[in-house]
């Protein structure tokens, strides 16, 4: 098959959002005398993610950037914990932590290898500014930034994958979605894209991520370096 472009899920596939958010939340909130299981805090915040986007996918809410949804979701979690007294400035600082999540260990090298033979771009539900900041934080080099903001909708809507391929001048079958989530890949395949699964077994905590795809994929890899080897990158 001829693959001209690789587009990537970011949260979970390229960055360890759970550990990053847990550490940042602890750093910001512990000095206020607030303590909890910080991994569980990150999980609770992330648990609001799909329901918030579903309101947009279903037409209940107009499209808005992920920062706005993340902030609404943070307010919900703080209220659930009885932490309504956390001030607005702290909330904004914590919300911006999604812009500097740390990458999995091999990602920078893996992207560098993959870029030797393919166009690379994120296809994330995160908006363009968020993707720019994550790239600068982790020293990634994208050829473009695609995803939800250019499609004005959220994955797994087909338009997000198809608009991303089109923005890169590629047909869907010339574009491969790379993700650690089987549901993302299943939707991409339905939209006409090729698919590559990346195992991230610890995404939601030790042993709580996906190790094996539960949907048919074109490639299955242990990490980005493994995918680069399979694609013949040197």
ZIVENCOR-V107621 format. One record per helix or strand of 3 or more residues. SS is the DSSP state (h for helix, s for strand). FROM is the first residue (numbers start at 0). TO is the last residue. If there is no record, write none. Layout:
ss:SS from:FROM to:TO
ss:SS from:FROM to:TO
This chain:
ss:s from:4 to:7
ss:h from:16 to:31
ss:h from:37 to:56
ss:h from:65 to:79
ss:h from:87 to:99
ss:h from:106 to:113
ss:s from:118 to:123
ss:h from:127 to:137
ss:s from:143 to:146
ss:h from:147 to:150
ss:h from:157 to:166
ss:h from:171 to:173
ss:s from:174 to:178
ss:h from:181 to:189
ss:s from:193 to:197
ss:s from:218 to:220
ss:h from:223 to:229
